[in-house]
Amino acid sequence: MKILITYDVETQTPQGAKRLRRVAKECKNVGVRVQNSVFECVLNMTQLTQLKSKLLEIIDEEKDSLRIYRLGHDSDKHIEVLGKSTGIDVTGILDF
């Protein structure tokens, strides 16, 4: 399934900055960064459950916010990008 992950991590402290880097790293492991704190991913339910578990271990639930959107099967038809497009086709071969 297609997933959109967004996050807002408090970075006023060194611990917050470390959490931000760790969240970004976990998201980068499973998806493509399309904006600073936004990742597009294609995951199955097991992968999503594992990712949520890892992210919940990282964030401070009192200070940080994590949002996960499950997109429909034809979501590509409903994505509109205005301005610079940094996204790629996450369903194809990822070549970095």
N, C-alpha and C positions, 0 to 999 in steps of 0.2 A: 504494500500500500504506500501511497505517497504521503509524506509527512513534512510539515513545516514546523520548525523549532525556533522559538524566539526566547531571548532571555535578557534580563536586566539584573546585573550583579552589582551590589554596592562596592565601590572601589575607593572609599575614603581611607581605608587602612591597608597596610601591607597584606593582611590576611584576605581582605576582599579582592585585592588585585591578584593574589594567588588563586583564589576561587575562580575568578574570571578566566584566567589562563587555562585552568583545568577544565572548566565547562567548555570553552572553545575547543580545546584539544579533543575531548570526547566527541563533540559534535562533528569535528573535522574528520574523525575516524570513520564516521558512518554516512557523511553527507557532503554537500557542496555549500560553501559559504556564498550567499548571494548579497548579503549586506553585513555590516559589522557584527551584529548579534542575531543574524537570521540564517538558518541553514535549511536547504531542501534535501530530503532523504527519500530513499525507497527502502522500506524495511518490512519484514514480516512481523507477525505479532510477537514471536519470541525475541527477536532483535529489539523491538520497541520496548518490551518489558525489561530486558537487560539494560538498555540505555537509560530508561527511567530510574532504575535502581542505582546505577552508577551516578547519575546526576543528582539524585536525592542524597547520596552520601557526600557529595561535594558542596552543594549550596547550603546557605544558612536560611532556613525557611522563614525566619523572622525579618530578614533584610533583603533577600533576593527573590526574583520572580522568574518562573520558567513556564512558558506556554507551549503546548504541543497541539497542532492542528492536524487532523486526519483529513486529507483531501480526497475527493471522489475520483472514480476511475477515469473520468474524462476531464479532469481538472485543467489539463493543458489548454483546453478550449476557453477556459475562463480566467486565464492569467493574462493580465495586461501590464506591460512594462512601459513606463514613460521615462524618457531620459536614458542614461547609460545602462545597458543591460549587462549584468555580471553573471547571470545564470547560464547554465549549460544543460544539455539534455541528460538528466540523471538516469534515464532508462537505457541509455546507450553505453558504450564502452568508455570508462573514465580513463583518460590519458593525461597525466600531469607531467 
